[in-house]
Amino acid sequence: MAHRVTLVIGDGTGPELMETTRRVLEATGVKFDFETAEAGIDAMEKYGTPLPDATLESIKRTGCALKGPVTTPVGTGFRSVNVAMRAAFDLYACVRPCKSYAGVRSRYNNIDLVIIRENTEDLYAGIEFEKDKPDTKELVDWIFSKQPKARLRRDCGISVKAISVSGTERIVKYAFDYARQNKRKKVTAVHKSNILKFSDGLFLSVAREVAKSYPDIQFDDRIVDNMCMQLVQRPEEYDMLVLPNLYGDILSDLCAGLVGGLGVAPGANIGNGGVAIFEATHGSAPKYKGLDKVNPTAVILSGMLMLRHLKENAAADKLERAVAKVIADGKSVTYDLKADRNDKSAVGTRAMGDAIIRAMNS
Ligand code: NAD
């Protein structure tokens, strides 16, 4: 039976990346029943909203989406389409594998890390108070009434960082369950609990509690600044990282840098409600829109993660091998995978997709 999947086309370089990825996925031999849906700037112009109800309804119907990158439009009342989509389906776990493929230009090799980023709370929950607004003044007065010595200036804007026991429990459990299912050995919790005692401190103490139920998986923790240094010095010492939302966002890009950049970093957003959305770590790279230039690997590997989610493991393995072969050959690859970014032999988005299809069939 064909798998029903929503293809959210996105904007910027999204349409060309999604067209290529769709062809590659169809070439795996797996049967799909794709519903295409819109989101982002192009949808905003057509429907007056960057996230039309029809898109959310399609994802609800299919339970599975492959999403192209989406620009965050400024001044629409939408903080971010991406954040809104994850919130709509309570997709609390963002899974970002960072794996070295031979042939990718990087200072490191043999990296195989998995980042599990909490997706719903922390500073991304959108609880913010703008400078000089009446509510902000009231909040500042209230804080001074409770903490007269608070180091708070009246000309401030305020973003609230809230981390809960229930939110932390489920993300850390997700990380340990993933470790068991994927034969991983160690989970490292990342935090700044020495300074942020009531938010990150809570994250760490809950993570320690959850870890006790998984004696077969090693557990340790690192302060986020130290973690950044260690990742660039000794990344091989780490296996899986579990992080609150903001640190997860930042370290995802850092780890993407370890394995060759955003062009090769896939991701998945998972919840308990039966919906999963797969998307690259990178954004819409709008300056390359329509140029058939950017690397499709991150979106294609997100498709590979989707195949695994759909239990199409043989097809996922075949696709991953083909991607690895094309990258290792180094001929039919986009500019970012060439030693010299101006190398005239670099191919475009579509041609790299075609090479992956040929490699699957050879
Ligand atoms: P970006 O990831 O779009 O691009 C930054 C740079 O990374 C590009 O200029 C390019 O040099 C490189 N790059 C990105 N993708 C690449 C690819 N596939 N191949 C080769 N090189 C690639 O980040 P940005 O410019 O900060 O953000 C652009 C827009 O995308 C913003 O509106 C942002 O909010 C949005 N965004 C969306 C998502 C998402 O849809 N999940 C994620 C991040 C950013």
Residues whose N, C-alpha, C, O or C-beta is under 5 A from the ligand:
A	BS01	NAD	G68 P69 V70 T71 T72 N82 L262 G263 A280 T281 H282 G283 S284 A285 V294 N295 D336
